[in-house]
């Protein structure tokens, strides 16, 4: 029996969501991700856990993993502006500025941030 894995997987989805948020709020992004991976597998259609998983990956410098989760979100919901913003920032952190630009511009437009004319 893997006691560490059992801790991260223990409890109802709601309890694991709360545990993941507590880890995230405490800036223990790797622990939050360990809880969220199982939760996302269990409820893949829910955006909240997947977005928090992507944010956890981003903050723990697991940028390819963050990118993969964010791409799933924007593919399902192209107007999810925060996921677009995070995807753009994730691509920027990887030095992929040209790819980041369209996502960042779309995120700004979706948020209603238009440049003054």
Secondary structure, DSSP 8 states (H G I E B T S, - for coil): --HHHHHHH-S-HHHHHHHHHHHHHTT-HHHHHHHHHHHHHHTTT-HHHHHHHHHHHHHTT-HHHHHHHHHHHHHH-TT-HHHHHHHHHHHHHTT-HHHHHHHHHHHHHHHT-----
